[in-house]
Amino acid sequence: MSTSKNSLSDFFFFPGVRWLLFVVLTCLVFSSVLGSFLPGLMTDLAANYSDTAKFESSLYTLMGYFFLVYFNRVAYQLGINRYVLKLVQQVRTNVYEKWLLAFEVQAKEKGRDNYPQGEVMSRIMSDTMAIRELMTSGTFGILIDIFFVLACLISLVRINQVSGIFLAVTEVGVAILLIWGGKYMRKVFHDVRKSRGMVSQSVANVVGGLGETYFTNHGNYASKTATVQFTDFLYKQLKANVWDASYYSVAESLYPLLLALMVFIFPHSGITQAAVIFAIVDLIQRSIGPIKNIAGKITNIQRAATGIQRINEFTEDLAKAPRSPKDQVYQPIEMQELRVSIPHFQYHTKHEEDEIPFQLTDINFVGKTGELVGLVGLSGCGKSTVLNILASNIIPEKADIELLKTDKSSLHFPGESLEEIVNYRQQISLVSQDSHIFTESLRFNISLSNDENLEFDKFWAWVCEKIPYLKSWGIDPGENITPDSLSLGQNQLVCGLRACFLKRPVVLFDEISSALDSELELALREVVLLVQEQSLTIIVAHRLETILEASRIIVMDHGKIIASGTHHELLSAVPQYQKFMDEMTS
């Protein structure tokens, strides 16, 4: 595993779990102490069989002994269960937080894999589920069994040295052999898990996460990437199944083999008491369980190990990119204009033989506070890529986006430092169909604060006067909303009101007015106009009514700006704009 010692320490030892680890360690030590007494107790039980009083005393002693074993295991299991619960919560929260705070970087030397939200959630859930399976499958019980059996073997050596050493060496050798054989299984399961991730990624990239599309006869008009990845996944899963079956068959033959070996060694051990033989057979019965469990649970252990490795690889990859600090304080600025210069940008390919990726070339324009700038063009022209760069969702290598302040100082993106990237991102609001709605009150979703304040109350009264739809909607600011309770248009409206309330200098709208009813579409257009009063508003236009109101329209084609102007100027002079208008009105 490539995980460093520091990473492992951070992974398993985090605030709030020291007392749980102390409980678990104490139970393991106590289990060893109890195990050291068992061979002697079993020998005494057999030796006292002919003496009723001593036999009953031995039975009572064993009864108390097994109560101690039981309560120790209960305490151990409760401690482990609680620890795994906190571990899974910690990992899921930290990994998702790192993904949220990380910027996507396009570097000259190599491209980074893009992590869509669906894939991130799938990766976090599946990999941490493997850790949780160690608890639900009882795999952690093997650890306390091993401590118990090892102590029993040491105690048996004191009773009969030859038999004890022989049995100990044999069982340890068998366990090592099973673990050694499991090394290849780990690689097999890692390949399966990685292949499953590639299937999820390819399907998410092609169809936005609709996994069942693979099983739909699409007539060869869709991408075949998912087919290749799924075929590879099925092959590797079959290989893992064969290894699983082989491993279990070997493990099931261990018990009779150990008994036969002990019968062979008895004449050389000098054992003269049947009670000692009774204790040895009892110990074999007890120790064969943990050994078989190593084989039976090795798949769970390997899945958890590969899950931890994949999580570590994922977080290490995210660590290579710049990220926003959690405690960053918003620093508002008074912006005069935005100057955009993107000489060149292209998406990276993983293989040189891949076809030439999409490129942006010579993207230059200026926007001022109070303007509404429309980005238009046929599908695939690059307007959404430009919007993602402006939103700092992508940090290009060759670009300079300058926010010129009213005091004539400037803020540059990407700039020369992470601080400039973070400060720039704070000045931008993005409203799209993917904008997030929290399961919280409407007030929180707009203001991003639970604090009661007069500023929001004034804002709400003002927008209700400006946007009649809010009154007809009949929603109260204190009412809780969820993403499922809102229509697509209402989702966009709430996010638009958020942008209006937060008053960022630059507000970006992506596909905000597509497929909506007329009343809601009018409300969204009114929100755009309210935002425009206090910010530079840039909108990817998909409806004629939106671009008619734009101060300036930028026409894109094949990653380039081919024209800009007002609607009437472009309609008579730019054929591509005329074609775009024909598509929107058809």
C-alpha distance (Angstrom), angle and dihedral (degrees) to the residues before:
residue distance angle dihedral
M1 . . .
S2 3.77 . .
T3 3.75 92.9 .
S4 3.79 111.3 123.1
K5 3.80 123.2 -131.5
N6 3.76 91.0 -109.8
S7 3.81 90.7 50.8
L8 3.81 91.4 49.9
S9 3.79 90.3 48.7
D10 3.80 91.3 51.1
F11 3.79 90.5 44.1
F12 3.81 98.8 53.3
F13 3.81 103.4 23.2
F14 3.77 113.3 56.9
P15 3.82 134.6 144.1
G16 3.78 116.4 -65.6
V17 3.83 100.2 25.6
R18 3.81 103.9 80.7
W19 3.79 93.1 94.6
L20 3.83 90.4 49.6
L21 3.79 91.5 51.1
F22 3.82 89.0 48.3
V23 3.83 90.1 54.0
V24 3.82 91.4 48.4
L25 3.82 93.1 47.6
T26 3.82 91.7 47.3
C27 3.82 90.5 52.1
L28 3.82 90.9 50.3
V29 3.81 91.9 51.3
F30 3.82 91.6 46.3
S31 3.82 89.5 48.7
S32 3.82 89.0 55.9
V33 3.81 90.5 50.4
L34 3.80 91.1 50.6
G35 3.80 91.9 46.2
S36 3.81 91.7 55.2
F37 3.83 89.9 61.7
L38 3.81 98.5 48.9
P39 3.87 102.7 81.2
G40 3.79 90.4 49.5
L41 3.81 92.5 48.0
M42 3.81 92.3 48.7
T43 3.82 90.9 47.7
D44 3.81 90.8 51.1
L45 3.81 90.9 48.2
A46 3.80 92.3 55.2
A47 3.81 93.8 40.8
N48 3.84 92.5 51.5
Y49 3.80 95.3 49.8
S50 3.82 92.8 108.5
D51 3.83 93.5 49.1
T52 3.81 109.0 70.8
A53 3.82 96.6 -162.6
K54 3.82 94.3 47.4
F55 3.82 91.1 42.1
E56 3.83 91.8 53.8
S57 3.80 90.0 46.2
S58 3.81 89.4 52.2
L59 3.81 90.4 49.4
Y60 3.83 92.1 51.6
T61 3.80 90.1 47.3
L62 3.81 90.8 51.6
M63 3.80 90.5 46.6
G64 3.79 91.1 55.7
Y65 3.79 89.5 42.6
F66 3.82 93.2 54.6
F67 3.82 90.9 47.2
L68 3.81 88.0 57.1
V69 3.82 90.4 48.2
Y70 3.81 90.3 49.7
F71 3.81 96.4 49.3
N72 3.81 91.1 44.3
R73 3.81 90.8 54.2
V74 3.81 91.0 46.9
A75 3.81 91.1 53.0
Y76 3.82 90.1 45.9
Q77 3.81 93.7 49.8
L78 3.81 93.2 46.7
G79 3.80 90.1 50.5
I80 3.82 92.6 47.7
N81 3.81 93.0 46.5
R82 3.78 92.0 51.1
Y83 3.80 91.8 46.3
V84 3.83 93.7 50.2
L85 3.80 90.2 48.6
K86 3.81 91.0 54.1
L87 3.82 91.3 42.2
V88 3.81 93.6 54.3
Q89 3.81 91.3 45.6
Q90 3.80 90.7 48.8
V91 3.80 94.5 48.3
R92 3.80 95.4 45.3
T93 3.80 93.0 47.6
N94 3.81 95.7 45.3
V95 3.81 96.5 44.6
Y96 3.81 93.4 47.3
E97 3.80 90.1 46.2
K98 3.82 91.6 52.4
W99 3.80 90.5 50.0
L100 3.81 92.0 49.5
L101 3.80 92.8 50.0
A102 3.82 96.6 43.3
F103 3.79 122.5 97.7
E104 3.79 121.1 -138.6
V105 3.81 107.9 -118.6
Q106 3.77 128.8 -160.7
A107 3.80 105.3 -156.9
K108 3.78 127.6 -172.7
E109 3.79 96.1 -127.7
K110 3.77 98.4 49.9
G111 3.76 141.6 -15.0
R112 3.77 124.6 -115.0
D113 3.76 120.6 -130.1
N114 3.73 111.2 -102.8
Y115 3.81 114.2 -123.1
P116 3.81 111.3 -150.7
Q117 3.79 114.4 -157.0
G118 3.81 92.2 -112.1
E119 3.79 91.9 55.4
V120 3.81 92.5 45.3
M121 3.79 92.0 52.7
S122 3.82 91.3 45.7
R123 3.81 91.5 48.7
I124 3.81 94.1 48.3
M125 3.80 93.9 45.1
S126 3.82 97.3 45.5
D127 3.80 96.7 42.6
T128 3.79 95.2 46.7
M129 3.81 89.4 43.2
A130 3.81 86.8 63.9
I131 3.81 89.0 57.1
R132 3.79 90.8 48.2
E133 3.81 90.1 51.2
L134 3.82 88.7 64.8
M135 3.79 86.4 67.7
T136 3.82 100.4 38.3
S137 3.83 92.9 46.5
G138 3.81 93.4 49.4
T139 3.80 93.0 -116.8
F140 3.80 92.6 138.3
G141 3.82 87.8 60.5
I142 3.82 88.3 71.3
L143 3.80 90.3 68.5
I144 3.80 95.9 58.8
D145 3.83 89.5 42.5
I146 3.80 90.6 54.8
F147 3.81 92.0 51.3
F148 3.80 89.6 48.6
V149 3.83 95.8 47.7
L150 3.81 94.8 44.7
A151 3.80 89.6 54.5
C152 3.82 89.0 48.5
L153 3.82 91.2 52.2
I154 3.81 92.1 50.0
S155 3.79 89.3 50.4
L156 3.83 90.7 48.9
V157 3.80 90.0 54.5
R158 3.81 88.1 60.5
I159 3.83 90.3 53.0
N160 3.82 97.0 45.0
Q161 3.78 116.8 1.6
V162 3.82 99.7 -163.8
S163 3.82 97.0 47.1
G164 3.78 93.1 39.6
I165 3.80 95.3 51.0
F166 3.81 92.8 42.5
L167 3.80 92.9 50.0
A168 3.80 92.6 44.1
V169 3.81 93.9 49.3
T170 3.81 92.2 45.4
E171 3.81 94.9 49.5
V172 3.80 93.8 43.7
G173 3.82 89.4 48.4
V174 3.79 92.0 50.5
A175 3.80 91.0 48.1
I176 3.82 91.5 49.2
L177 3.81 89.8 48.3
L178 3.79 91.2 53.0
I179 3.78 92.2 47.1
W180 3.82 91.4 46.9
G181 3.80 90.0 50.9
G182 3.78 88.5 49.5
K183 3.81 91.9 60.7
Y184 3.78 90.1 79.7
M185 3.80 90.3 44.8
R186 3.77 88.3 58.3
K187 3.80 90.5 57.1
V188 3.81 90.3 47.0
F189 3.81 93.0 52.0
H190 3.80 91.9 44.0
D191 3.81 88.6 54.9
V192 3.80 90.3 48.8
R193 3.80 92.8 49.7
K194 3.81 92.3 45.9
S195 3.79 91.0 48.0
R196 3.81 90.2 50.0
G197 3.80 88.9 52.4
M198 3.81 90.6 51.6
V199 3.80 89.6 51.5
S200 3.83 90.3 51.6
Q201 3.80 91.6 47.1
S202 3.79 95.8 47.9
V203 3.79 92.8 46.0
A204 3.83 91.7 45.9
N205 3.81 91.3 49.6
V206 3.80 93.6 48.5
V207 3.79 103.2 38.6
G208 3.79 105.7 12.2
G209 3.80 95.5 -105.4
L210 3.82 100.3 -45.6
G211 3.80 95.3 139.1
E212 3.80 95.8 -179.3
T213 3.80 90.2 68.3
Y214 3.79 88.3 82.6
F215 3.80 88.6 67.9
T216 3.82 93.1 48.2
N217 3.79 119.8 97.6
H218 3.80 98.7 -122.7
G219 3.80 96.6 175.1
N220 3.82 93.6 -118.3
Y221 3.79 93.5 -72.7
A222 3.82 93.5 113.6
S223 3.80 129.8 70.2
K224 3.81 116.0 -76.6
T225 3.82 94.0 -152.2
A226 3.81 91.5 101.9
T227 3.83 90.8 51.3
V228 3.81 92.3 56.6
Q229 3.80 93.0 45.8
F230 3.81 93.3 46.1
T231 3.82 92.4 50.0
D232 3.81 89.5 51.3
F233 3.80 89.9 48.9
L234 3.83 92.7 52.1
Y235 3.83 91.3 50.9
K236 3.80 93.3 50.5
Q237 3.81 92.2 44.7
L238 3.82 90.1 53.1
K239 3.81 89.9 50.4
A240 3.81 90.2 51.7
N241 3.82 91.0 50.0
V242 3.83 91.3 54.3
W243 3.80 91.2 51.9
D244 3.80 90.5 48.1
A245 3.81 92.6 54.1
S246 3.82 93.3 46.9
Y247 3.78 92.4 49.6
Y248 3.82 94.7 52.1
S249 3.82 93.4 48.3
V250 3.82 91.5 55.5
A251 3.80 92.5 47.4
E252 3.82 93.9 52.3
S253 3.82 92.2 59.9
L254 3.82 95.8 56.4
Y255 3.82 100.1 88.1
P256 3.83 99.1 59.7
L257 3.80 89.7 40.7
L258 3.82 92.7 55.9
L259 3.82 91.8 47.3
A260 3.80 91.0 51.4
L261 3.81 91.9 49.3
M262 3.81 91.9 50.6
V263 3.83 91.5 49.9
F264 3.81 86.9 53.0
I265 3.83 92.8 51.4
F266 3.84 97.4 43.8
P267 3.87 95.3 85.8
H268 3.81 89.8 53.8
S269 3.81 96.2 45.6
G270 3.79 99.2 68.3
I271 3.82 93.0 -128.8
T272 3.80 110.4 165.4
Q273 3.81 100.5 164.8
A274 3.80 123.7 79.7
A275 3.80 87.6 -152.4
V276 3.80 90.8 66.2
I277 3.81 90.7 50.6
F278 3.80 87.9 50.1
A279 3.82 90.1 53.2
I280 3.83 91.7 48.1
V281 3.81 93.4 50.8
D282 3.81 89.6 47.2
L283 3.80 90.2 50.8
I284 3.82 91.9 49.8
Q285 3.80 89.1 52.3
R286 3.78 91.2 50.5
S287 3.81 96.5 43.2
I288 3.79 97.5 45.4
G289 3.83 88.9 66.1
P290 3.82 95.8 63.1
I291 3.82 91.4 41.7
K292 3.81 91.7 52.5
N293 3.78 89.4 43.9
I294 3.78 89.6 57.3
A295 3.79 86.3 60.2
G296 3.79 94.0 38.9
K297 3.79 95.4 47.6
I298 3.79 98.5 34.3
T299 3.78 89.5 98.4
N300 3.80 90.6 56.2
I301 3.79 90.6 47.4
Q302 3.80 91.6 48.8
R303 3.80 92.4 47.4
A304 3.79 90.4 51.1
A305 3.81 91.5 46.5
T306 3.81 92.5 50.6
G307 3.80 89.6 44.3
I308 3.80 90.5 54.5
Q309 3.81 90.3 46.2
R310 3.82 92.8 50.5
I311 3.80 91.8 47.4
N312 3.80 89.4 50.5
E313 3.83 91.9 48.2
F314 3.80 89.7 48.9
T315 3.81 94.4 50.1
E316 3.81 91.5 44.2
D317 3.81 89.5 53.3
L318 3.80 90.8 49.4
A319 3.81 89.3 48.7
K320 3.82 89.7 62.0
A321 3.80 90.6 65.5
P322 3.81 125.7 71.1
R323 3.78 113.6 -100.3
S324 3.78 138.2 -164.8
P325 3.80 116.0 -105.1
K326 3.80 112.7 -118.6
D327 3.79 94.3 -133.7
Q328 3.80 97.0 48.9
V329 3.82 111.9 140.4
Y330 3.81 117.0 -139.7
Q331 3.80 111.9 -110.0
P332 3.82 109.1 -162.5
I333 3.78 119.5 -151.4
E334 3.80 135.5 -166.5
M335 3.80 104.3 -121.7
Q336 3.78 124.3 -157.5
E337 3.80 100.0 -178.7
L338 3.79 144.4 -18.2
R339 3.81 119.0 -126.1
V340 3.80 115.0 -161.8
S341 3.80 122.0 -163.9
I342 3.82 119.9 168.1
P343 3.83 106.9 163.1
H344 3.80 93.1 177.9
F345 3.78 140.0 -7.7
Q346 3.79 132.8 164.1
Y347 3.77 137.2 171.6
H348 3.78 114.2 -111.7
T349 3.77 124.8 -118.5
K350 3.80 125.1 -145.3
H351 3.80 95.7 -136.0
E352 3.78 131.3 40.4
E353 3.80 91.7 -133.7
D354 3.81 91.1 60.8
E355 3.76 115.5 109.9
I356 3.80 119.0 -94.5
P357 3.82 108.6 -73.0
F358 3.78 125.2 -127.5
Q359 3.82 114.1 -78.4
L360 3.78 139.0 -163.5
T361 3.80 116.2 -147.8
D362 3.81 131.3 -171.8
I363 3.79 98.8 -11.9
N364 3.81 104.2 175.9
F365 3.79 129.0 156.9
V366 3.80 142.2 131.5
G367 3.78 128.9 -135.1
K368 3.80 129.3 -172.6
T369 3.78 133.1 -152.4
G370 3.79 109.5 -85.3
E371 3.79 94.9 28.8
L372 3.80 127.8 117.6
V373 3.81 110.3 -146.8
G374 3.79 119.4 -169.6
L375 3.83 123.4 -153.4
V376 3.80 110.5 -156.4
G377 3.77 138.4 167.8
L378 3.76 142.8 118.1
S379 3.79 119.6 -63.9
G380 3.80 111.8 -69.9
C381 3.79 95.6 21.8
G382 3.84 92.9 122.5
K383 3.79 103.9 -105.5
S384 3.83 93.9 125.9
T385 3.82 90.5 49.0
V386 3.81 89.7 53.3
L387 3.79 89.3 49.3
N388 3.82 91.6 50.8
I389 3.80 90.8 51.7
L390 3.81 91.4 48.3
A391 3.82 88.6 49.5
S392 3.84 88.8 51.1
N393 3.81 90.0 -122.9
I394 3.80 83.6 126.8
I395 3.79 122.7 36.0
P396 3.81 107.3 -153.3
E397 3.78 123.5 -155.1
K398 3.80 96.1 -136.4
A399 3.77 110.3 43.0
D400 3.77 141.7 96.1
I401 3.77 118.1 -161.1
E402 3.79 109.2 -179.2
L403 3.79 126.6 -163.5
L404 3.79 104.5 -159.0
K405 3.79 109.9 -155.1
T406 3.79 126.0 -146.8
D407 3.81 89.2 -110.0
K408 3.86 87.6 59.4
S409 3.83 93.6 -111.1
S410 3.80 118.0 123.5
L411 3.78 141.3 -139.1
H412 3.81 114.2 -152.2
F413 3.78 130.8 -156.5
P414 3.02 126.6 -126.2
G415 3.78 83.1 6.0
E416 3.78 123.9 161.9
S417 3.80 102.3 -64.2
L418 3.78 144.5 34.4
E419 3.80 89.4 -110.8
E420 3.81 90.4 63.6
I421 3.81 91.0 49.8
V422 3.80 91.6 50.5
N423 3.81 93.3 45.3
Y424 3.80 90.7 49.2
R425 3.81 93.3 49.0
Q426 3.80 89.5 53.0
Q427 3.80 89.8 61.0
I428 3.82 93.6 56.5
S429 3.79 131.9 81.0
L430 3.80 119.7 -169.1
V431 3.79 121.6 -162.1
S432 3.80 116.3 -172.0
Q433 3.78 141.9 138.0
D434 3.82 87.1 -87.3
S435 3.81 95.7 52.9
H436 3.78 109.9 131.8
I437 3.78 125.7 -106.5
F438 3.79 116.0 -162.8
T439 3.79 122.7 -143.6
E440 3.77 89.5 -115.3
S441 3.78 140.5 93.9
L442 3.80 120.7 -52.4
R443 3.82 87.0 -116.1
F444 3.82 91.0 58.6
N445 3.81 93.2 45.5
I446 3.79 90.7 55.2
S447 3.81 102.2 36.4
L448 3.86 98.0 27.4
S449 3.78 87.2 -136.3
N450 3.80 136.1 95.8
D451 3.79 92.1 -151.5
E452 3.77 117.0 115.8
N453 3.81 107.4 -126.2
L454 3.78 138.4 165.3
E455 3.79 91.9 -131.7
F456 3.80 91.8 68.1
D457 3.82 92.5 43.8
K458 3.81 90.1 54.0
F459 3.79 90.9 45.8
W460 3.82 92.6 50.6
A461 3.80 92.7 49.4
W462 3.81 89.6 48.4
V463 3.82 96.9 50.1
C464 3.81 91.7 44.7
E465 3.81 87.7 59.2
K466 3.79 92.0 46.3
I467 3.83 96.8 43.2
P468 3.83 113.5 43.9
Y469 3.82 91.4 -170.9
L470 3.82 90.5 73.1
K471 3.80 90.5 62.3
S472 3.80 93.2 46.9
W473 3.81 89.8 47.3
G474 3.81 87.5 59.2
I475 3.80 96.3 -154.0
D476 3.81 121.3 152.6
P477 3.84 120.6 -139.6
G478 3.80 90.5 -126.9
E479 3.80 93.1 53.2
N480 3.81 116.2 108.7
I481 3.79 117.0 -121.0
T482 3.80 133.1 -170.6
P483 3.81 131.0 -161.6
D484 3.81 89.8 -110.1
S485 3.79 93.4 52.2
L486 3.82 93.7 59.1
S487 3.76 130.0 71.5
L488 3.80 118.2 -127.3
G489 3.79 90.7 -100.6
Q490 3.81 93.5 48.5
N491 3.80 89.1 49.7
Q492 3.80 90.2 54.4
L493 3.80 91.3 44.8
V494 3.82 92.8 54.6
C495 3.82 90.9 48.0
G496 3.80 90.1 47.8
L497 3.82 90.3 52.2
R498 3.81 87.8 49.5
A499 3.82 90.0 55.7
C500 3.79 90.0 47.1
F501 3.82 93.0 50.8
L502 3.82 95.9 44.8
K503 3.84 91.2 52.2
R504 3.77 98.1 -150.4
P505 3.84 113.7 -178.6
V506 3.83 92.4 -121.1
V507 3.80 124.2 37.5
L508 3.81 121.6 -173.9
F509 3.80 123.2 -160.0
D510 3.80 121.4 -164.7
E511 3.81 121.3 -170.1
I512 3.76 91.6 -27.5
S513 3.77 99.0 151.3
S514 3.80 105.2 43.3
A515 3.82 125.0 119.0
L516 3.83 97.6 -1.7
D517 3.78 133.5 135.4
S518 3.79 115.3 -102.7
E519 3.83 97.5 -107.3
L520 3.78 93.6 50.2
E521 3.80 92.4 43.1
L522 3.79 89.2 54.2
A523 3.82 89.9 50.7
L524 3.80 90.8 52.6
R525 3.79 92.3 48.7
E526 3.82 88.4 51.4
V527 3.83 89.3 51.8
V528 3.81 89.6 52.5
L529 3.80 90.2 52.9
L530 3.82 91.8 48.7
V531 3.81 90.5 50.9
Q532 3.79 90.0 47.6
E533 3.81 90.9 60.1
Q534 3.81 91.5 67.7
S535 3.81 106.1 20.3
L536 3.78 145.0 38.4
T537 3.80 103.1 -97.6
I538 3.81 120.8 -156.4
I539 3.78 116.9 -175.2
V540 3.78 134.3 -175.7
A541 3.79 98.2 -137.2
H542 3.79 124.0 -143.8
R543 3.79 99.6 158.0
L544 3.80 129.4 63.0
E545 3.82 93.6 -133.1
T546 3.81 91.7 59.0
I547 3.80 98.6 53.8
L548 3.80 93.7 42.2
E549 3.82 87.4 69.6
A550 3.83 95.0 46.8
S551 3.80 120.0 116.8
R552 3.78 88.2 -143.2
I553 3.80 134.6 4.4
I554 3.81 122.2 -148.5
V555 3.80 114.6 -156.0
M556 3.82 117.3 -152.9
D557 3.78 131.0 -167.8
H558 3.83 127.9 174.5
G559 3.80 93.2 -11.9
K560 3.79 96.6 -48.7
I561 3.79 137.1 99.3
I562 3.80 105.6 -117.8
A563 3.80 99.3 173.0
S564 3.79 145.7 -6.3
G565 3.77 135.0 -166.9
T566 3.78 142.3 94.3
H567 3.77 123.6 -40.9
H568 3.80 94.3 -100.7
E569 3.81 93.4 46.1
L570 3.79 93.1 52.0
L571 3.80 96.7 41.4
S572 3.78 92.6 64.8
A573 3.80 100.1 35.9
V574 3.85 110.6 34.5
P575 3.85 119.5 63.9
Q576 3.83 92.9 -166.3
Y577 3.81 89.5 56.1
Q578 3.77 90.6 49.3
K579 3.81 89.4 51.8
F580 3.79 90.4 49.4
M581 3.81 90.2 51.2
D582 3.79 90.6 49.9
E583 3.81 90.3 54.0
M584 3.81 92.6 50.3
T585 3.79 94.1 48.7
S586 3.82 96.2 42.2
